[in-house]
Amino acid sequence: MQDRGMEKWRAFASIPEQYIGLQEIINKQLEIPKPLLTEDQMGQMNQVLVEALHTNQKVYLTCYKHGKHITETGFIQFADPSRDLFMFTDENSKLKRKVKLSEVMNIQFV
């Protein structure tokens, strides 16, 4: 006789497809809808973006990605409104990455 180990305590994980399906349902329930921004909010964000770019000040950046709000701290290096993106350098990891302007929910000075 051989013991099944920890599998007997994981009832929903006994069928991998079922476990994956349940995890997808849980993730969809946790998603937050993307909020709509007013013209005033977009104008304020634009002013902060331009000022942070020229003065190299640290900013809090809140983006909407995959149903979540992600907040990071860092510096804005380059902006290209015609391509709807800007370069953002994260304060902790010092990695540069491209961020779409359409994903930005809020920009504030630290």
The first five atom37 places (N, CA, C, CB, O) and aatype in JSON, in Angstrom:
{
  "aatype": [12, 5, 3, 1, 7, 12, 6, 11, 17, 1, 0, 13, 0, 15, 9, 14, 6, 5, 18, 9, 7, 10, 5, 6, 9, 9, 2, 11, 5, 10, 6, 9, 14, 11, 14, 10, 10, 16, 6, 3, 5, 12, 7, 5, 12, 2, 5, 19, 10, 19, 6, 0, 10, 8, 16, 2, 5, 11, 19, 18, 10, 16, 4, 18, 11, 8, 7, 11, 8, 9, 16, 6, 16, 7, 13, 9, 5, 13, 0, 3, 14, 15, 1, 3, 10, 13, 12, 13, 16, 3, 6, 2, 15, 11, 10, 11, 1, 11, 19, 11, 10, 15, 6, 19, 12, 2, 9, 5, 13, 19],
  "atom_mask": [
    [1, 1, 1, 1, 1],
    [1, 1, 1, 1, 1],
    [1, 1, 1, 1, 1],
    [1, 1, 1, 1, 1],
    [1, 1, 1, 0, 1],
    [1, 1, 1, 1, 1],
    [1, 1, 1, 1, 1],
    [1, 1, 1, 1, 1],
    [1, 1, 1, 1, 1],
    [1, 1, 1, 1, 1],
    [1, 1, 1, 1, 1],
    [1, 1, 1, 1, 1],
    [1, 1, 1, 1, 1],
    [1, 1, 1, 1, 1],
    [1, 1, 1, 1, 1],
    [1, 1, 1, 1, 1],
    [1, 1, 1, 1, 1],
    [1, 1, 1, 1, 1],
    [1, 1, 1, 1, 1],
    [1, 1, 1, 1, 1],
    [1, 1, 1, 0, 1],
    [1, 1, 1, 1, 1],
    [1, 1, 1, 1, 1],
    [1, 1, 1, 1, 1],
    [1, 1, 1, 1, 1],
    [1, 1, 1, 1, 1],
    [1, 1, 1, 1, 1],
    [1, 1, 1, 1, 1],
    [1, 1, 1, 1, 1],
    [1, 1, 1, 1, 1],
    [1, 1, 1, 1, 1],
    [1, 1, 1, 1, 1],
    [1, 1, 1, 1, 1],
    [1, 1, 1, 1, 1],
    [1, 1, 1, 1, 1],
    [1, 1, 1, 1, 1],
    [1, 1, 1, 1, 1],
    [1, 1, 1, 1, 1],
    [1, 1, 1, 1, 1],
    [1, 1, 1, 1, 1],
    [1, 1, 1, 1, 1],
    [1, 1, 1, 1, 1],
    [1, 1, 1, 0, 1],
    [1, 1, 1, 1, 1],
    [1, 1, 1, 1, 1],
    [1, 1, 1, 1, 1],
    [1, 1, 1, 1, 1],
    [1, 1, 1, 1, 1],
    [1, 1, 1, 1, 1],
    [1, 1, 1, 1, 1],
    [1, 1, 1, 1, 1],
    [1, 1, 1, 1, 1],
    [1, 1, 1, 1, 1],
    [1, 1, 1, 1, 1],
    [1, 1, 1, 1, 1],
    [1, 1, 1, 1, 1],
    [1, 1, 1, 1, 1],
    [1, 1, 1, 1, 1],
    [1, 1, 1, 1, 1],
    [1, 1, 1, 1, 1],
    [1, 1, 1, 1, 1],
    [1, 1, 1, 1, 1],
    [1, 1, 1, 1, 1],
    [1, 1, 1, 1, 1],
    [1, 1, 1, 1, 1],
    [1, 1, 1, 1, 1],
    [1, 1, 1, 0, 1],
    [1, 1, 1, 1, 1],
    [1, 1, 1, 1, 1],
    [1, 1, 1, 1, 1],
    [1, 1, 1, 1, 1],
    [1, 1, 1, 1, 1],
    [1, 1, 1, 1, 1],
    [1, 1, 1, 0, 1],
    [1, 1, 1, 1, 1],
    [1, 1, 1, 1, 1],
    [1, 1, 1, 1, 1],
    [1, 1, 1, 1, 1],
    [1, 1, 1, 1, 1],
    [1, 1, 1, 1, 1],
    [1, 1, 1, 1, 1],
    [1, 1, 1, 1, 1],
    [1, 1, 1, 1, 1],
    [1, 1, 1, 1, 1],
    [1, 1, 1, 1, 1],
    [1, 1, 1, 1, 1],
    [1, 1, 1, 1, 1],
    [1, 1, 1, 1, 1],
    [1, 1, 1, 1, 1],
    [1, 1, 1, 1, 1],
    [1, 1, 1, 1, 1],
    [1, 1, 1, 1, 1],
    [1, 1, 1, 1, 1],
    [1, 1, 1, 1, 1],
    [1, 1, 1, 1, 1],
    [1, 1, 1, 1, 1],
    [1, 1, 1, 1, 1],
    [1, 1, 1, 1, 1],
    [1, 1, 1, 1, 1],
    [1, 1, 1, 1, 1],
    [1, 1, 1, 1, 1],
    [1, 1, 1, 1, 1],
    [1, 1, 1, 1, 1],
    [1, 1, 1, 1, 1],
    [1, 1, 1, 1, 1],
    [1, 1, 1, 1, 1],
    [1, 1, 1, 1, 1],
    [1, 1, 1, 1, 1],
    [1, 1, 1, 1, 1],
    [1, 1, 1, 1, 1]
  ],
  "atom_positions": [
    [[0.84, -1.17, 0.0], [0.0, 0.0, 0.0], [0.89, 1.25, 0.0], [-0.96, -0.01, 1.21], [1.9, 1.31, 0.71]],
    [[0.49, 2.24, -0.82], [1.29, 3.45, -0.96], [0.43, 4.67, -0.65], [1.89, 3.56, -2.39], [-0.7, 4.77, -1.12]],
    [[0.96, 5.57, 0.15], [0.24, 6.79, 0.54], [0.25, 7.79, -0.61], [0.88, 7.41, 1.82], [1.22, 7.9, -1.35]],
    [[-0.88, 8.53, -0.76], [-0.97, 9.55, -1.81], [-0.28, 10.84, -1.43], [-2.42, 9.83, -2.14], [-0.11, 11.71, -2.29]],
    [[0.13, 11.01, -0.22], [0.82, 12.22, 0.22], [-0.13, 13.39, 0.36], [0.0, 0.0, 0.0], [-1.25, 13.22, 0.84]],
    [[0.3, 14.55, -0.04], [-0.48, 15.78, 0.12], [-1.64, 15.88, -0.88], [0.43, 16.98, -0.03], [-2.5, 16.73, -0.7]],
    [[-1.69, 15.07, -1.89], [-2.75, 15.16, -2.88], [-4.13, 14.94, -2.27], [-2.52, 14.15, -3.98], [-5.1, 15.51, -2.76]],
    [[-4.24, 14.15, -1.22], [-5.55, 13.9, -0.64], [-6.11, 15.15, 0.03], [-5.46, 12.77, 0.37], [-7.31, 15.21, 0.28]],
    [[-5.27, 16.17, 0.32], [-5.75, 17.4, 0.94], [-6.02, 18.48, -0.08], [-4.75, 17.89, 1.95], [-6.5, 19.56, 0.28]],
    [[-5.74, 18.24, -1.34], [-5.95, 19.23, -2.4], [-7.06, 18.74, -3.32], [-4.62, 19.49, -3.19], [-6.79, 18.3, -4.44]],
    [[-8.26, 18.83, -2.86], [-9.39, 18.28, -3.62], [-9.58, 18.96, -4.97], [-10.65, 18.41, -2.81], [-9.83, 18.27, -5.96]],
    [[-9.46, 20.3, -5.04], [-9.71, 20.99, -6.3], [-8.51, 20.93, -7.25], [-10.07, 22.42, -6.04], [-8.65, 21.23, -8.43]],
    [[-7.35, 20.54, -6.75], [-6.17, 20.48, -7.59], [-5.94, 19.08, -8.14], [-4.96, 20.94, -6.81], [-4.9, 18.83, -8.77]],
    [[-6.86, 18.18, -7.92], [-6.67, 16.82, -8.41], [-6.79, 16.74, -9.92], [-7.67, 15.89, -7.76], [-6.19, 15.86, -10.55]],
    [[-7.56, 17.65, -10.51], [-7.66, 17.71, -11.97], [-7.02, 19.03, -12.4], [-9.19, 17.6, -12.47], [-7.57, 20.09, -12.11]],
    [[-5.89, 19.0, -13.07], [-5.17, 20.24, -13.39], [-6.01, 21.25, -14.2], [-3.9, 19.91, -14.16], [-5.93, 22.45, -13.96]],
    [[-6.79, 20.76, -15.14], [-7.61, 21.66, -15.97], [-8.63, 22.41, -15.11], [-8.33, 20.87, -17.08], [-8.9, 23.59, -15.33]],
    [[-9.19, 21.72, -14.14], [-10.17, 22.34, -13.25], [-9.49, 23.4, -12.39], [-10.86, 21.28, -12.37], [-10.05, 24.47, -12.18]],
    [[-8.3, 23.12, -11.9], [-7.56, 24.06, -11.07], [-7.22, 25.32, -11.87], [-6.28, 23.41, -10.53], [-7.35, 26.44, -11.36]],
    [[-6.8, 25.16, -13.12], [-6.48, 26.3, -13.98], [-7.73, 27.12, -14.25], [-5.86, 25.82, -15.32], [-7.68, 28.35, -14.21]],
    [[-8.84, 26.46, -14.53], [-10.1, 27.16, -14.77], [-10.57, 27.94, -13.56], [0.0, 0.0, 0.0], [-11.02, 29.08, -13.69]],
    [[-10.47, 27.35, -12.38], [-10.86, 28.04, -11.15], [-9.96, 29.25, -10.9], [-10.8, 27.09, -9.96], [-10.45, 30.3, -10.46]],
    [[-8.67, 29.12, -11.16], [-7.74, 30.23, -10.96], [-8.06, 31.38, -11.91], [-6.28, 29.77, -11.16], [-7.98, 32.55, -11.52]],
    [[-8.43, 31.08, -13.16], [-8.82, 32.11, -14.12], [-10.07, 32.84, -13.67], [-9.05, 31.49, -15.51], [-10.15, 34.06, -13.81]],
    [[-11.04, 32.12, -13.13], [-12.28, 32.75, -12.64], [-11.97, 33.67, -11.47], [-13.31, 31.67, -12.22], [-12.49, 34.79, -11.4]],
    [[-11.13, 33.21, -10.56], [-10.77, 34.04, -9.4], [-10.04, 35.3, -9.85], [-9.88, 33.23, -8.41], [-10.31, 36.39, -9.34]],
    [[-9.11, 35.16, -10.81], [-8.38, 36.33, -11.31], [-9.3, 37.32, -12.0], [-7.29, 35.89, -12.28], [-9.13, 38.53, -11.84]],
    [[-10.28, 36.84, -12.76], [-11.23, 37.74, -13.43], [-12.08, 38.49, -12.42], [-12.11, 36.96, -14.38], [-12.43, 39.65, -12.65]],
    [[-12.44, 37.86, -11.31], [-13.23, 38.53, -10.29], [-12.43, 39.62, -9.57], [-13.74, 37.51, -9.28], [-13.01, 40.58, -9.07]],
    [[-11.12, 39.48, -9.53], [-10.27, 40.46, -8.86], [-9.92, 41.66, -9.76], [-9.01, 39.8, -8.39], [-9.37, 42.65, -9.27]],
    [[-10.22, 41.57, -11.05], [-9.91, 42.66, -11.97], [-10.73, 43.9, -11.66], [-10.14, 42.23, -13.4], [-11.9, 43.82, -11.29]],
    [[-10.09, 45.05, -11.82], [-10.72, 46.35, -11.61], [-10.95, 46.97, -12.99], [-9.84, 47.29, -10.69], [-10.03, 46.97, -13.82]],
    [[-12.15, 47.5, -13.26], [-12.35, 48.14, -14.56], [-11.52, 49.41, -14.69], [-13.84, 48.47, -14.77], [-11.27, 50.1, -13.7]],
    [[-11.08, 49.7, -15.9], [-10.26, 50.88, -16.14], [-11.1, 52.14, -15.97], [-9.62, 50.83, -17.55], [-12.12, 52.3, -16.65]],
    [[-10.69, 53.04, -15.07], [-11.47, 54.26, -14.87], [-11.29, 55.24, -16.03], [-11.08, 54.93, -13.56], [-10.23, 55.27, -16.66]],
    [[-12.31, 56.02, -16.29], [-12.24, 57.04, -17.33], [-11.73, 58.34, -16.72], [-13.61, 57.25, -18.0], [-12.16, 58.73, -15.63]],
    [[-10.82, 58.99, -17.4], [-10.24, 60.24, -16.91], [-10.94, 61.43, -17.55], [-8.73, 60.29, -17.18], [-11.31, 61.39, -18.73]],
    [[-11.11, 62.5, -16.78], [-11.71, 63.72, -17.31], [-10.61, 64.53, -18.01], [-12.39, 64.55, -16.18], [-9.42, 64.24, -17.89]],
    [[-11.04, 65.56, -18.74], [-10.09, 66.43, -19.43], [-9.2, 67.15, -18.43], [-10.84, 67.45, -20.31], [-8.01, 67.34, -18.68]],
    [[-9.77, 67.54, -17.28], [-8.98, 68.23, -16.25], [-7.89, 67.32, -15.69], [-9.9, 68.71, -15.12], [-6.75, 67.76, -15.5]],
    [[-8.23, 66.06, -15.43], [-7.24, 65.12, -14.9], [-6.12, 64.89, -15.92], [-7.92, 63.78, -14.54], [-4.95, 64.84, -15.56]],
    [[-6.49, 64.75, -17.19], [-5.47, 64.54, -18.22], [-4.59, 65.78, -18.37], [-6.14, 64.2, -19.57], [-3.39, 65.65, -18.61]],
    [[-5.17, 66.98, -18.24], [-4.39, 68.21, -18.31], [-3.4, 68.33, -17.16], [0.0, 0.0, 0.0], [-2.26, 68.73, -17.36]],
    [[-3.85, 67.98, -15.95], [-2.96, 68.0, -14.78], [-1.82, 67.0, -14.94], [-3.75, 67.7, -13.49], [-0.67, 67.31, -14.64]],
    [[-2.15, 65.8, -15.41], [-1.11, 64.79, -15.61], [-0.11, 65.25, -16.66], [-1.74, 63.45, -16.03], [1.09, 65.01, -16.53]],
    [[-0.6, 65.91, -17.7], [0.29, 66.41, -18.75], [1.25, 67.46, -18.19], [-0.53, 67.01, -19.91], [2.44, 67.45, -18.51]],
    [[0.74, 68.36, -17.34], [1.6, 69.38, -16.73], [2.67, 68.75, -15.84], [0.76, 70.37, -15.91], [3.83, 69.14, -15.89]],
    [[2.27, 67.78, -15.03], [3.23, 67.1, -14.16], [4.25, 66.34, -15.0], [2.5, 66.14, -13.19], [5.44, 66.35, -14.67]],
    [[3.81, 65.7, -16.05], [4.7, 64.94, -16.93], [5.75, 65.86, -17.56], [3.89, 64.23, -18.03], [6.93, 65.54, -17.56]],
    [[5.32, 66.99, -18.08], [6.25, 67.93, -18.72], [7.22, 68.51, -17.7], [5.48, 69.07, -19.42], [8.42, 68.59, -17.96]],
    [[6.72, 68.91, -16.54], [7.58, 69.49, -15.51], [8.59, 68.46, -14.98], [6.74, 70.04, -14.35], [9.76, 68.78, -14.78]],
    [[8.14, 67.24, -14.77], [9.03, 66.18, -14.28], [10.1, 65.85, -15.32], [8.23, 64.91, -13.93], [11.23, 65.53, -14.97]],
    [[9.73, 65.93, -16.58], [10.69, 65.65, -17.66], [11.78, 66.72, -17.7], [9.97, 65.57, -19.02], [12.96, 66.4, -17.85]],
    [[11.4, 67.99, -17.56], [12.37, 69.08, -17.66], [13.2, 69.28, -16.39], [11.65, 70.35, -17.99], [14.36, 69.68, -16.48]],
    [[12.62, 69.01, -15.22], [13.35, 69.23, -13.97], [13.96, 67.96, -13.39], [12.42, 69.84, -12.94], [14.69, 68.01, -12.4]],
    [[13.67, 66.81, -14.01], [14.17, 65.51, -13.56], [13.79, 65.24, -12.1], [15.69, 65.44, -13.72], [14.61, 64.77, -11.31]],
    [[12.54, 65.53, -11.76], [12.03, 65.26, -10.41], [11.46, 63.85, -10.34], [10.97, 66.3, -10.01], [11.01, 63.29, -11.33]],
    [[11.49, 63.3, -9.12], [10.95, 61.96, -8.88], [9.42, 62.04, -8.83], [11.5, 61.37, -7.55], [8.86, 62.98, -8.27]],
    [[8.75, 61.04, -9.43], [7.29, 61.02, -9.48], [6.74, 59.66, -9.05], [6.79, 61.35, -10.9], [7.42, 58.64, -9.15]],
    [[5.5, 59.7, -8.55], [4.71, 58.48, -8.37], [3.92, 58.28, -9.65], [3.75, 58.57, -7.11], [3.23, 59.19, -10.11]],
    [[4.02, 57.1, -10.23], [3.33, 56.79, -11.47], [2.36, 55.64, -11.21], [4.34, 56.43, -12.6], [2.77, 54.56, -10.78]],
    [[1.08, 55.87, -11.48], [0.07, 54.83, -11.33], [-0.43, 54.44, -12.71], [-1.1, 55.3, -10.42], [-0.96, 55.27, -13.45]],
    [[-0.26, 53.17, -13.05], [-0.67, 52.65, -14.36], [-1.73, 51.58, -14.19], [0.54, 52.09, -15.15], [-1.84, 50.94, -13.14]],
    [[-2.51, 51.38, -15.25], [-3.52, 50.33, -15.29], [-3.01, 49.23, -16.22], [-4.91, 50.88, -15.76], [-2.85, 49.45, -17.42]],
    [[-2.77, 48.05, -15.66], [-2.31, 46.92, -16.46], [-3.0, 45.65, -16.02], [-0.78, 46.76, -16.36], [-3.03, 45.33, -14.83]],
    [[-3.55, 44.95, -16.96], [-4.16, 43.64, -16.73], [-5.17, 43.66, -15.58], [-3.09, 42.61, -16.44], [-5.22, 42.73, -14.77]],
    [[-5.98, 44.71, -15.5], [-7.02, 44.79, -14.49], [-6.54, 45.21, -13.12], [0.0, 0.0, 0.0], [-7.28, 45.06, -12.14]],
    [[-5.33, 45.73, -13.01], [-4.77, 46.14, -11.72], [-4.18, 47.53, -11.83], [-3.71, 45.14, -11.24], [-3.77, 47.96, -12.91]],
    [[-4.14, 48.24, -10.71], [-3.47, 49.53, -10.62], [-2.09, 49.28, -10.04], [-4.29, 50.56, -9.76], [-1.96, 48.72, -8.94]],
    [[-1.06, 49.68, -10.76], [0.31, 49.46, -10.33], [0.95, 50.82, -10.09], [1.12, 48.63, -11.39], [0.97, 51.67, -10.98]],
    [[1.49, 51.04, -8.89], [2.13, 52.3, -8.54], [3.62, 52.09, -8.37], [1.52, 52.9, -7.24], [4.06, 51.18, -7.67]],
    [[4.4, 52.95, -9.03], [5.86, 52.89, -8.97], [6.42, 54.28, -8.74], [6.44, 52.28, -10.26], [5.73, 55.27, -8.97]],
    [[7.65, 54.34, -8.28], [8.34, 55.6, -8.07], [9.57, 55.62, -8.96], [8.73, 55.79, -6.58], [10.31, 54.64, -9.04]],
    [[9.79, 56.77, -9.62], [10.96, 56.85, -10.49], [11.05, 58.18, -11.21], [0.0, 0.0, 0.0], [10.5, 59.19, -10.77]],
    [[11.75, 58.16, -12.34], [12.02, 59.37, -13.1], [11.56, 59.2, -14.55], [13.51, 59.72, -13.06], [11.63, 58.1, -15.1]],
    [[11.09, 60.28, -15.14], [10.67, 60.27, -16.54], [11.86, 60.75, -17.36], [9.4, 61.17, -16.79], [12.4, 61.82, -17.1]],
    [[12.27, 59.95, -18.34], [13.46, 60.24, -19.12], [13.16, 60.87, -20.48], [14.25, 58.99, -19.32], [13.89, 61.74, -20.94]],
    [[12.08, 60.42, -21.1], [11.8, 60.82, -22.48], [10.31, 60.66, -22.73], [12.64, 59.97, -23.5], [9.71, 59.7, -22.25]],
    [[9.71, 61.56, -23.47], [8.29, 61.45, -23.8], [8.09, 61.65, -25.3], [7.46, 62.49, -23.0], [8.7, 62.53, -25.9]],
    [[7.23, 60.83, -25.88], [6.89, 60.94, -27.3], [5.37, 60.82, -27.44], [7.62, 59.84, -28.15], [4.85, 59.72, -27.59]],
    [[4.64, 61.96, -27.39], [3.18, 61.9, -27.47], [2.66, 61.38, -28.8], [2.61, 63.26, -27.22], [1.55, 60.84, -28.85]],
    [[3.42, 61.53, -29.87], [2.95, 61.06, -31.17], [2.89, 59.53, -31.22], [3.86, 61.58, -32.29], [2.06, 58.96, -31.94]],
    [[3.76, 58.86, -30.47], [3.74, 57.39, -30.41], [3.06, 56.87, -29.16], [5.16, 56.84, -30.48], [3.04, 55.66, -28.93]],
    [[2.49, 57.78, -28.33], [1.74, 57.42, -27.12], [2.59, 56.65, -26.12], [0.52, 56.59, -27.49], [2.14, 55.65, -25.56]],
    [[3.83, 57.12, -25.89], [4.67, 56.45, -24.9], [5.7, 57.4, -24.31], [5.36, 55.25, -25.51], [5.96, 58.47, -24.85]],
    [[6.28, 56.98, -23.18], [7.4, 57.68, -22.58], [8.28, 56.67, -21.88], [6.92, 58.78, -21.59], [7.86, 55.55, -21.58]],
    [[9.52, 57.08, -21.61], [10.49, 56.22, -20.92], [10.45, 56.54, -19.44], [11.92, 56.41, -21.49], [10.46, 57.7, -19.04]],
    [[10.39, 55.5, -18.64], [10.32, 55.64, -17.18], [11.42, 54.79, -16.56], [8.91, 55.22, -16.65], [11.56, 53.61, -16.89]],
    [[12.2, 55.39, -15.66], [13.26, 54.67, -14.96], [12.8, 54.42, -13.53], [14.6, 55.47, -14.98], [12.54, 55.36, -12.78]],
    [[12.7, 53.17, -13.16], [12.26, 52.78, -11.82], [13.34, 53.14, -10.8], [11.93, 51.27, -11.76], [14.53, 52.92, -11.03]],
    [[12.91, 53.68, -9.67], [13.84, 54.12, -8.63], [14.6, 52.95, -8.01], [13.1, 54.88, -7.54], [15.8, 53.07, -7.74]],
    [[13.94, 51.83, -7.78], [14.57, 50.7, -7.09], [15.47, 49.88, -8.0], [13.5, 49.8, -6.51], [16.62, 49.62, -7.65]],
    [[14.96, 49.48, -9.15], [15.73, 48.57, -10.0], [16.58, 49.28, -11.04], [14.8, 47.62, -10.68], [17.42, 48.65, -11.68]],
    [[16.37, 50.59, -11.23], [17.11, 51.39, -12.21], [16.92, 50.89, -13.64], [18.6, 51.39, -11.87], [17.74, 51.18, -14.52]],
    [[15.84, 50.14, -13.88], [15.55, 49.66, -15.22], [14.72, 50.69, -15.98], [14.81, 48.33, -15.16], [13.8, 51.29, -15.43]],
    [[15.07, 50.88, -17.25], [14.3, 51.77, -18.1], [13.26, 50.94, -18.84], [15.21, 52.55, -19.09], [13.55, 49.84, -19.32]],
    [[12.04, 51.48, -18.92], [11.02, 50.76, -19.67], [10.08, 51.76, -20.32], [10.23, 49.8, -18.75], [9.95, 52.9, -19.88]],
    [[9.44, 51.31, -21.38], [8.5, 52.15, -22.09], [7.11, 51.98, -21.47], [8.47, 51.79, -23.6], [6.68, 50.87, -21.17]],
    [[6.42, 53.11, -21.27], [5.07, 53.1, -20.71], [4.16, 53.83, -21.68], [5.04, 53.77, -19.28], [4.5, 54.91, -22.17]],
    [[3.01, 53.25, -21.96], [2.04, 53.9, -22.83], [1.33, 55.0, -22.05], [1.03, 52.88, -23.4], [0.94, 54.8, -20.9]],
    [[1.14, 56.13, -22.68], [0.42, 57.24, -22.04], [-1.03, 56.85, -21.76], [0.46, 58.5, -22.93], [-1.62, 57.34, -20.8]],
    [[-1.6, 55.99, -22.57], [-2.99, 55.58, -22.38], [-3.16, 54.69, -21.15], [-3.5, 54.85, -23.61], [-4.28, 54.55, -20.66]],
    [[-2.08, 54.08, -20.65], [-2.15, 53.24, -19.45], [-2.03, 54.04, -18.16], [-1.07, 52.18, -19.49], [-2.36, 53.53, -17.08]],
    [[-1.57, 55.29, -18.24], [-1.29, 56.09, -17.06], [-2.61, 56.58, -16.45], [-0.37, 57.3, -17.42], [-3.46, 57.14, -17.14]],
    [[-2.77, 56.35, -15.15], [-3.95, 56.79, -14.43], [-3.68, 58.02, -13.59], [-4.47, 55.68, -13.57], [-4.58, 58.83, -13.35]],
    [[-2.42, 58.17, -13.12], [-2.09, 59.31, -12.27], [-0.57, 59.49, -12.24], [-2.66, 59.11, -10.83], [0.18, 58.52, -12.24]],
    [[-0.15, 60.74, -12.22], [1.26, 61.09, -12.04], [1.3, 62.19, -10.99], [1.94, 61.56, -13.39], [0.61, 63.2, -11.12]],
    [[2.11, 61.99, -9.93], [2.26, 62.98, -8.87], [3.73, 63.11, -8.5], [1.41, 62.59, -7.63], [4.5, 62.17, -8.63]],
    [[4.09, 64.29, -8.05], [5.45, 64.49, -7.53], [5.56, 63.85, -6.16], [5.81, 66.01, -7.46], [4.6, 63.83, -5.38]],
    [[6.75, 63.34, -5.87], [6.99, 62.71, -4.57], [7.1, 63.77, -3.51], [8.27, 61.86, -4.6], [7.31, 63.45, -2.34]]
  ]
}
